[in-house]
């Protein structure tokens, strides 16, 4: 057990410059992007015939982020859809209407009032959605049907209690003009994010969502400029990052990657070749990115460490680390997410392995996580069943978790 004195002296509580020196973090305990589906429906009278498809961040979302903001601390927002087509789940507030922009501005203002920083994570679900959710076909680099006939979308459609298998609604292949329109959607949302006060923009290019769908050989079966080889499969991400950088500047731009992830059936081959080429290209084109964020190889949202190890072993990647990517990005601030807690976080930053650690589930149930880690206080357990709304009572196990002070610790 790390002593309280050593905790307080940990490099986790030392300053870190991001955004090419524009922002100075007071500590390196970073709030990970967490989809919680707590948005307010724009159309409260949603029906099966006319379902609501647009949500805005209301007062509850403002309260959640304000509770977890700290002086000089970095929060990365939940995944924010840049278009109606891109939304993967109900209750998720996007950033493509004036009402949504006004709601997110309230969130940003609340975080800034606590002295914190907040980045907008832009998220496009790609094929990981269904037409009942978006009102249009799911999109994908290729018309790749889900290879499991029983894997279902996360939420039954409005007015139904029956889960919907993804395979029953195969995605359409994106045309080149559709790809360019999608990049424009990202750019529009990114500009709005900066205009309303977000401190930066992070592109979600992991977890089997649209950018990673382009990177994965089992999903991207194109034979044009966007597929067919590891280099070509990187093209969409290169174009997306270049376009958004033009809008917000690369100093205000970051990216999240999961080179060894399996989520949403990301089972592509040539992992090391693809993501090495991608990272080398990103570093060369954008040497002053605000930061890069990676998910640990052994961590997986739907599998245990033992199950993930078996996948890695079968791919000849047992014991693989993020070290090669850390080396590629050099001085770019390098963050790690996946399984960090009050026991295994100590000495990591000191080792030089990473510059900051992202915490998700523990930040949900511990709004004062930074204080608890620094003081060696016990962490409150999270309630997994309340992770993904919407619920009738959206506040329960969202904004009602107590600080250590309220618990008398």
N, C-alpha and C positions, 0 to 999 in steps of 0.2 A: 504494500500500500504506500503510495506516495504521500510524504508528509505535507501538512498544510503549508509549511514554510516553502518547501520545494515547489509546491503548486503555484504559490504566489510569485515565485521567481521564474516560473516557466516561460519559455519563449512564446507560448500561446498568448501571453499578456504583454508582449513587446510590440511596438508600432510596426506597421507595414505600409509601404507606399504602393498604391495601385494607380491605374489610369495614367501611367507615365509620370507619377509624382503629383498628380492633381488632387488625389484623395489620400489622406493619411489615416489608416485604420489604427485605432487605439488598442485593439486586440485582434487575434486571429481565429476566433470562434465564430464561424460564419453560419448564418441561418440558411439552410439548403432550400431549394425550390420545392414546395410541397403543395400538390393539388389537394384541395379539401372540399371543393364543390359547395361553397357556402354563399354563392352569389344570389342576388335578388332578381327574380324574373322580370323582364321588361314588360311582359304580357301576363299579368297575374291570373287571367281567366283562361289559361291554357286548356285546350281540349284535344282529344285524339285527332280531330279533323283539322284543327288549327293550333298545333302545339307551340309553346314558347321555345324559341331557339336562341334567344339572346338574354344574357344575364349581366348584371352590373354589380360592382362591389359596393355594398351598402354599409351601414354603420357598424355591423358586426365584423365585417372584414377590416374596416378601419381600426376597430378596437383590437382585433387579433394582432395586427402588425405593430400597433403602438405598444402593446403589452411586451413585445419581444424586442423592441428597439432599445439600443444602448448607445451611450456616448461613444462615437467613433466606431461603432459596430456596423458590419455589413450584413444586410438582408438581401437575399435574392428572391424575387417574387415567385409565386406559383406560376406554372406555365400559362401564358396569356395568349389566346388565339388571335392572330392578326387578321382573320377573316371568318366569315360564317362557315365557309367550307372546311376550315382547318380545325374546328372545335371537335374534340374527341369525347367529351363527357358533359352531361347536364350539370348546371349549377356553376360552371366555370366562367368567370367574367372575362370577356375579350377586350380588345382595344381597337374597335373599328366603327364605333358610333359615338356621337357627342356625349350621350348619357354615360357610356362606359368611361370615356376620358375624364369626365367630371368626377366620377366615383374614384378612379385611380388617383386623381389629383388629391382627393381627400386623404387617401392612404399615404401618398408621398409626403404631404404636409404634416401628417401625424408622426411619421418616422423622423422627419427633419426636426420637428419640435422637440424630440428627445435627443437630438444631436447625432442621429444615425444616418447611414447611407442606405440607399435601396436601388437595386438594379432590376430592370424589367426583363424577365425571361420570356422570349417569344417562342411559341410552341405550335407546331403544325402536326396534327395526328396522322396525316396521310391516310393510309389504308386502315388504320386502327380506329375506325369509327363506322357508323352505318348510316344509310340514307335517312332513316327516321330521325336521326339526330340533327343532321345538317340541312336536310331538304334537297340534297343533291347526291349523286354517286360519290362514294369514297374514291380518292385519287391515289395514285401510286406511280413510281417510275415505270412499272409494267403491270399488266392486268394479272397480278399474281394472287391466286386464290389461297386462302389460309389452308395449310396442309393438315389441319385437324378439323374434321367435320363437326366436332362437338364443342370446340372452344367458342365461348359466347362473349358477346359485348357486355360490358360491365353493368349496364342498367337496362331493365325492360323498357320498351318504348312507352310513351305517355298513354295511359289508359289500358295498359296490359300488365300482366304479372309474369308473362312467359319470357325467358331470356332468348335472345336472338343469336344464332350461330353466325359468326363472321362469314363462313364459307357460303352462306345463302345469299350474300350480297357482295360478290367479288368487285374489286375496285376497277376503275377504268385507267388505262395508260395515259399519262400526261403527254400532250403534244408539246412541241417546243414553245409554241405561243402560250400554252397553259403554264409551262415552267416559268416563262418570263413574267406572266401576270402574277404568279405566286411570289416571285421575288419582289415585284412591285408592292404586293400586299405587305410583305415583311418591312419594306422600306417605309411605307406609309405609317405603319404602326410604330416603327422605331422613331420616326420623326415626331409623332404625337407624344411618345413616351418622353423624349427629351424636352419637348415643348411644355409639358405639364410638370416637369421637375425631376423625373427619374435621373439618377446620377450616372446611369449607363444602361447598356442593353446587352443581354446575354442571349445568344442563339442556342436553343436546345437542339443539339445534333447527336443525341444519344437515345437510349431506351427504345429503340425500334420505331421511332417516329420519322417523319418524312425525310429529313436530311440523312439519317442513318439508313433508311430504306434505299436511298441511292447508293450508299456505301456497301450494302450487303449483297453478295452474289446470288443468294437464294431468292431474293426479292427483286432485285434489279436485273432483268434479263434483256435489257436493251442492247442493240448493236450499233448505236450511233455515237455521237460525241459524249453522251452521258452514261455509257455502259459498255461492257464487254471485256474490260481490263481493269485492274486496280486503279490505274491512273485516270481512266475515263470515268470510273464510278465516283471519283472525287470532284469531278467538274462542277456539279451542282453546288456543292458546299463552297468551292472556290468562288463561283459567281455570286452566290448569296452573300458571302462575307465581304466581297469587294464592293457590292452594291450598297450594303448597309453601312460599310465604312465610309463611303462617299457621303452618306446622309448624316451620320452622327460623329464621324472621325474615328479612326481605329483606337485612339486613346480611350474612347468611351465604349468600346466594343469588346465582348468576351464570348467564349464558346464553351459549351459542355459536351464532353465526349465519353463514350463507354465502349472502348475498343474490344472488350471481351464479353460484352453483354449478350443475353439471350432473350430479353424481354420482347414481347410482341413478335416472337418467332424470328428474331435476328440470329440466323444460323449460317451466316455467310462464311466462305472460306477465304484464304489468303489474308488473314487478320493482320499479321505483322506487316506484310507488304503494303496493304491498303492504308492502314492508319499511320504507318511510318511515312509513306509518301504524302499523305494528307497533312500531317504535322509539319513536315519539312516545307511543304508549299505554303502553309499558313504562316510559319515563322519568317519565310523569305518575303512574302507579300505584305505581311503586317507585323513588322518587328516590334511595334509598341502597343500591341493589344493590352487592354486593361488587365486581364488575367486569363488563364485557362483553367478549366475545372474538369477533373477526371473522376470516373467511378472505379473503385478498386476491382481488380480482376476477379477476386473470389466472391465478391458481393453480388447478390442477385435478388431481385424483388420477389421472385416466386419459387426459388429453390434454396435449399439449405447449403451451408458451406460444403458439406460432404458431396451433395449432388453436383454442385458447381465444379468441385475438384474433379469429378469423374468426367464431366464435359471437357474440361481443360486437358485432362490426361489423354482423352481420345483424340484431341486435336494436336497432341504433342507439345502442349503449352503448360504442362504442370510446373508450378513454381514461377510462372511468368509474373513480372512486376511492371510498374509504370516507369521504371528507371530510364528506358530508352527515350521515352517521350519527355521526361524531365530534362534529359541531356539536350534534346533537340530544341526545346524552348528556352534553354539557358536562363537569362535574367528575367524573362516574363514570369510574373507571380504565378505559382503553380499550386492549385488546390486539389485536395482529395476528399471524396465522399464515399461512405459505405461502411457502416459498422463502428464508427468512432463513439466512445462513451467515456465515462468517468474513470475507467481503469486503463484503457490502452492508448490514451492520447498523449501521455507524458514522454518527453524525450524525442518525439517525432520531428517537430520543427527544429530542435537543436541539432538533429542528425543531418539536416540539410536536405532530407528526402522531399519534404513539402514545405511550402510557405504558409499554408493555412489549412484548417480542417473544417469540413462542412458537417453540420449536425442537423438531422431531420426529425426523426421520431421523438428524440429526447427534448427537442425544442418545443414540440407540441405540448407535452405534459409538464414542461418546466419553463414557464415564460421568463424566469430569472436564471436561465441555464448558465450564463456567464458568471454570475455571482456564486452559484452553487459549485461550479468547477473550481473557481478560485479559492473558495473557503472550505472545500472538501465536504460539502453538505450532501446528504443522500438525495438521489434523484427520485422524483415521483414517477410511478409506472404509467405508461401510456395505454390507452384503450384502443386496440386495433380495430374493433368493430365500429368505431366512430371516426375512422379516418376519412372515408369517402361518403359525403352526403349526396344529394340534399336529404335533410331530415325534417320532420315536423318541428322539432326543437333544434335549430342549427347551433345554438349557443352551447348546448350540453356537450361536454368534452371537446370544446373548441376554445371558448373564451372564459370558461369557469374554472380552469386549473389554477390552483393557488400558488403564490410565491412561498418560499421558505419562511419568510417573515410572518406571513399570515398563518402558516402552519405551526408557528412557535419554535422553529428550529434555530 
